[in-house]
Amino acid sequence: MRQMFFKFIFFLILTSLVIGCSMKTNSSDDELIFGSKDYADAFVSQLNPRWFKTTDRFSLINSENQTLPNRFFDVSPFNDIKKKTMNIIVTTPEDSLYYNKLNISSGQIYVDKKFCPQEDEYKKFNGDIFRPPFSIGVVPRILDQLNKPQKVIVFGGKNYFKKYYLTHYFDVRVVGGYIEQVCPHGGCLTSDQWLSRLVLVAVQNGHKEYAQVQTLTDLKKVHDWVYIKAFIQNGLGKNKISDKYFPSYRMGSEVSSGQAISFLEKNSTIFSLRKLQSMRLSCYKLYDFLWKDLSYISSTEKPAKTKEDIRKKAIKIRDSKNRKRLEKPFHRRFIRNYKRFGDQYTTCTKYIKPTNINKDPQRHWFFAYLTAFHKLHDLGYAFNCRGNNWQNNPLVSKGKRFISLKEQFAPCSSIDIDKAMASAIKMLDILRSKRRISYRYIDYDKGSTGTHHKVYSWVDSDGKVNSCKDQSDSNFDLRKSIFPKDISWKKRGMNEKATTNMGDIIY
């Protein structure tokens, strides 16, 4: 009886607390059940993994076998378009020491550069330009005019974003935008060498300090716009040639919030769920086909160690010829598929992960090398099978390069393709070291400066560098490994022996 009495008292206390909290919620928007609006908003906006809840061979899971979220695809972009509010993923919180980016295919954030005190390359700001005076993020499911995730800079919520940005998304209110011009490399002396895209400017939704901020003019009354512009034009890196730095960003025309959203809707790529699902299914089919067609060793290329093995191999080849079903060697299958699906594969790997390393490591590393080959090729390089080296292959007209695919692949054997695959990583690293546009592979973004997110994808290396007084800070990104050192391409040329513990499947 006494025990029941205490249970009843506890129930009354709990009920009164809930009612009291509910009454507080109704009386003030800033006081919610969990104590503060920031906490409650973060609780509601926690990332919900859906994109990678798919077939095992394409999922992305952590060490605890839990599905990871894809920040770019698991969040809807628009919150309330009439109120000009949008959902965003914060990649770099205000005042951060490191600049982070978002990898689309894995949906994970990774560390790219280290901020440092540096001078204004335009010589219009006196003093050091250091950490970002705003948070940097992207709008999910939207690509801008350069086919990059739609960039947004956000004012307010500094500590809020810093605490939750790795696990949550946020709603912000757009107050304007500007045209960001980007110089891909070099000095960009003429206007047509600069590329342009829209950048949204927003404030934390519901923040009291920005309640009256509706335009960029209002925002400039709250913040030091001179420093903000200096950071926009210098903070994310410059182009370096020899020992000289050149501006790689400049701030163009400013636009109102209405103009920014209207321009975004008309000139950006906005992924609907239906479009995403269709794209994912098509890419899954392509990946499965390529794995089936490229991963096995043909009869002509399987090593024969004994006289009996050689005899059996010869009989099998003869029988295959008689049935007109002779298996094509690897280089012919590779070239055929590259010509047929090269463009589609490039698009797929940008958005859709081809493998789950936990399910099949051999398949994963095979596609890692295949993707490196494609990315290098798309950067404008071709493998010279006669010289066994990668060489520049510039565009001579729209969509056409100096060395055609037919010319490039005509003299190639399986051994040559082996060499191309094995040397693709080194070539990408050479480009990176020369501060050219390149790529690097990230598994876990580990170390004391990493995000510790499971990326396992190729990410872009834009070649831009901060003009730090400390050279080690400038070269922070170069100290990152370009590819795991314990992984190598397994040769399958006719003069090479290939061994595996999984039968005919190699990577």
N, C-alpha and C positions, 0 to 999 in steps of 0.2 A: 504494500500500500504506500509505504514511504517512498519507494522507488518510483512508483507511478506519479506521486505528488511532485517529485523533483523533475521528472520528465515533462509534466504539465507546466511547471514554472519556466523551464527552459524553452518550451514551445512559445509561451507568452512573451518572453524576452526577445526571442528570435523574430516573432511576428511583429512586435513593436518596432524593432530595429528596421525591418524591411519596410514597414509602413512609413516610418520616419524618413528613411532614405528616399522612398517614393515621393513623399511630400516635398522633400528638398529638390528632387529632380524637376517637379512641376513648377517650383517657384523660381528656379534659377538654372539657366542653360550651362553655367560654369560649374555647377555642383551636381555631380552624378553619383550613382551608387558606389562606384569604385574610388571615389575621393576627388578626382580631377577630370576635367574634360579631355586633357591630353591623354591620360591613361585609358579612359573609356574609348576614345577614338582609335587609339592604337590597338586596343583589344578587338574592336570591330573590324579593323582593316588588316588583320593578320593574313598573310598570304596563304591561300588555300590550294594545295597541289592538285591540279586536275590534268594538265597537259601531258604529264609523264605517267599518268595512270592508264597505261596502254599495254600492248603486247610486250612480254618480258624482254625480248631482244632489242627493244627500242626505248625501254624505260630508263629513268635516272634515279638511283636510290643511294642512300648514304650507308655508312658502315653498320647501322642498326636496322637495315633493310626497310627503311621508311622512304616513301616517294618524296622527291624534292620538288619544289615549285619551279616553274619557269616564269620569271618575273615579267617577261615581255608578253607572253601569251595567256597567262592565267588571270590577268586583270583587264577589265573593260576600260577603255580610254575616257569615255565621257561620263561625267557625274550629273551635272545639270547644265545643259548648254545655254539655257536662257539666263542663268545666273553666272555664266562664263566660268563654271567650275569644272575641273578635269582631275582625273586620277593620274598620279605620277609615281614613278619609281625613283627615289633619290639614290644616286650612285656616289656622290661626293658631298658630304655635309659641309656647311659653312665652317671656315677656319680649319679645315682638315689639313694635315701635313702631306697627304698623298692624294693623287688624282686617280679616281677609279673609273672604269668603263663597264658597260654591260655587254656580254656575249649573248647574241640572240639565240643560237641553236641550243645552248645549255640553259639559257635564262639566268646565268649566274654573274655576279659582280666580281671583278678582278682588279688588282692594283696595276696601274700603268706607269705613272711617273711620280717623282717626289717634287713638291713645291720648294722653292728657295728664294731668298732675296735677289732680285735682279732689276736692271734698269729698263726704262721704257725705250723700245727700239725706235719709236717715232719722235723721241726727244721732246715730248709735250708735258710729261709729268716728272716733277722733281722728287726724288726719293725712291725708296725701295718698293718694289711690287712683290708681295710674298704670298700669303695664304688667301683663299677665295673669300670675298666679303658677302657671299651668298651661297646657297646650296645649289648643286648642279644635278640635274636628273633627266629622265626621258619619259615621254608619254607612251604607255604600252600600246602595242598593236598598230602604231603609226610610224611610217617611214617618211622622211622629209624629201626634199628635191634632189638630194645626193644619195638617196636610198640608204640613209643612216637612220637609226632611231631618232624620233623627233625630240630635239633638245629643248630643255626648259631650265631657266634659272629662277630660283625662289628666294624671297626675302621673308625673314621671320622663322620662328620655330627652330632656332639653332640647336638647342639642347634636346628638344623633342626629336628632331630628325636624327641627330647623332646617336641617340639611344636606341631607336627602332629601325633605322634604315636598312639593316641587313635582313630583317624578318617581316617587314610590313610595307604597304603602299600607303599613299597619302592623297587627300584631296586638296587642291589649291585653286585660287581664283586668279584668272588671267587678267592683267591690267594693261597689257600691251605686248609689243614685240619689236624685234629689229632684224634687219637683214645682215647675217654674218657672212663675210666674204673670206674664202679660204684659198691660200696659195699652196697647192699640193707639194711642190718642192722648188728649190732655187729662189731666184729673186722676184719673179713675176713682174716684169717691168711694164707690161701692157695690160690694160683692163680685161681683155679677153682671156688672160691666163688665170684670172681669179674665178673661183667657183662660188656660187651663192646659195644660201639656204635660209629659211626662216627659223628664228629662235624665239620661243615664247618667254615672256617675263611675267612672273606670278608672285602672289603673296600667300602666306599660310592662311587657309580659309578659317574664319572665326577668330583670328588673332585681333585683340583689342587695339593694338597699336596701328593696325592697318585698316581699321573699320572705315575710315574716311578716304582711304587711298583707292581711287577708281581709275587713275590714268598714270602714265609715266611722269607727267608733270607733277602730280601729287607725290609720287615716289621720290622724285628728285629733291623734294623739300624735306624728306626724312633721312636720306642717305647722301653720302659724298659721291656724287655721280662722276666727278673727275677721276677718282681712284677706281671706281667701278669700271669705267670705260678703259682705263689703263690696264686693269687686270684682264678684261675681255680680250684686249688686243695683244697681251703679252703672256699671261699666266699659264696658258695651256701649251706653250712651246713655240719655238721659232725654227726657221729653216737654217741649217748650217752648211756652209761650203768652205772647206779648208778650215781656217780659224775665224771666219767671219759669220755673223748672224744676220738673218734677214727676216722681216716680219712675215708671219704665216697666217695671221688673222687680222682683220680690220672690221670695225663696226660701221655698217652702212646705215641706210635710212631707218628711222623709227616709225612704227605703225601703231594705231590704236588697238585696243582689245578686240573690238568688233572686226576691224580689218584683218587682224592676225588670225582669228578663228575662221573667218570667211575664206581667207587665203589658204589656210590649212585644209579646210574641207574640199577645196577645189583643186589643189595642187599637190596633195600628199597621197600616199598609198595607205588606205585604212583597211585593215584586215577584219573581215566579218568572221564569225564562228564557222559559217558554212564554207567560206573560202579557205580558212585555215585547215579544216578537216579534209577538204578535197585535196589540198596541196600535200598534206601529211600522208594521205593514203597513196597518192601518186609516187611520192618519194620513197615510201616504204617498199613499194613494188619494185622501183628501180634498184634500190639497195639489195634487195633479195635476189633479183635477177643477176646483178653484177657479181655478187658473192658466189652464186651458183656457177656462173660462167667463167669466172677468173680465178677462183681459189684452188682448183684442182691442178695436178700435174698431168700433162698429157702423156700418152703412151710413148711418144717419141722422145720425151724429155726425162722420163723416169730413169734414174741411174741403175745400171746393171753391174753388179760387183763380181759375178762369177760367169764362167762360160755357159752354164745352164741358164742363168738369168738372161744372158745375151741371146741365147737360142730362143727362149720363150718370148722375149721381147720382139725378135725378128718375126716370129710366127704371128704374134698378135698384130703387128703392123701390117704384115702381108694380108691377113684375114680382113683387117679393117679396110685396106685398099680394095680388096675384092668386093666388099659390101658397100664400097664408096662411103664409108663412115669413118674415115681416118680422122682422129681427133686433131684439131688444129693446135699448133704450138702456142705458148702463152702470148708471144708478141703479136701474133695475128689476131687473137681474140681481144687483146688489149686495144690494138689499133682500130679494129672494127667497132668496138664499143665506144672508144673515144670519139670517133667521127659521128657515130649515131647519137650519143647521149651526152657529149661533152658540156654543152650549154645547160642542159637540164640538170646535170650532176652539180655543176657550179652553183646553180640557184638553190638546189636542194640542200647542199651542205652549208649554205649561208644561214638557213632557217631551221633545218630539221636534222637532229642528230642521227647518224647512220647506225649506231651500235650501242649496246650496253656492255661495258667492259666486264661487269660482274657475271654476265651470262656467257660471254664468249670472248676471252682476251685475244685470241688469234684473229678473229674477225675484226675486232676493234683496231688492232695495230695495222692490219692490212689496209683498212680504210683510212687510217691516219696517214700512211704513206701515199696512198692513192690521192687523197685530198691535197697533200703537199705538192704533188706533181701538177694537179689541176690549178692550184692557186698560183704557182710559179709561172705556169703557162699563161694564165689570165693576166699576170702582171706584165706580160710582153717578153717572155723568154722562151727559147726553143732549145731542145737538146739536140746537139749535133752528133749523130751516131757515128760519123766518120772520124770526128775529132775527139769523141768521148768527153764533151764538155757542154755546159749551158752557154748560150750566146743571146745577145739582144735581138729581139724580133719586133721592130717597131711597126706601128700602124702606117700604112701607105695611103689608105682611103678608109671610109667608114666601114668598119666590120672586117677589113682585110689587112693582113699583116704581110710583111716583106717575104717571109718564108711560109708558104702554104702548108697545110697539114699533109698534103700528098708528098710534097718535097721533103718535109721533115721526117716522115716515117718511112719513106721508100727504102732506104738502105738499112733499116733497123732490124736487128735480130733480138731474140729473147735475152741474150747476154747484154745487149745494148740497153734494153728497157730496164734490166737489173741495175745497170750502172746509172741510168737516169734517176731511178727511184732512190738508190743509195746516196746519190750526190745532191738530190733536191734539197735536203735539209741543210747541207753545207752552203748551198747557193743562197738560200733564204737568210742564213746567218751572215753571209758576206754583205748582202743588201742591207740588212739591219745595221751592221757595223758601220756602213758607209752612209747611214741616215737616209736611206731610200725607203720607199713604202715597201713593207714586207709583212711577215707573219711570224708568230712564235706559238709553240704548243704549250698549253697549261694543263697539268693534271689537277692536283690540289694547289690552290694559290697559297702556298705554305710559307713558313718563315715568320719572323716577328713582325714583318711589314705586310703580310698577306691577309686576304679576307677569309682564308681557310674554307673556301667554297669549292665544291666538286665540279670543275669546269670540264676537263677532259676533252678539249676542243682546240682548234687553231683559232687564235685571236689576232686582230690586225695590229701592226706596228707602224704608226703613221710617219715615222722618221723625224718627228719634231722633237726639239730638245730645248730645255730651259738653259738660259745663259747664266748659270750659277757661278758664284765666285769660287765655290768649292767644286772642283771638277768631278769629284766622286758623286756629288749630288746630281750633276748634269748627266752622268753615265749610269745613274741608278737603274734604268731599264735594261741597259746592256749587261748588267751583272746577273740578270735573270737568265736561266738556261733556256735555250731555244727548243730543246727536245730531250726526253729522258735518255741518259747515256747508256742505260742497260738494254735499250731496244734497238734492234737493227733489222734491216730488210733482208729477208732470206732469199738467196739467189735461186733461180730456177732455170737458168740457161742450159743448153744442151751439154756444155762442157763442165758443168758444175754439179756437184752432188748435193742433193737436198734431203735432209732427214727430218722426221717429225714423229711425235708420239701419238699422232691422231690419224694414222693412215695416210690417205692421199691429200688431206687438207693441209695447206701450208699458208703462211702469211708473210 
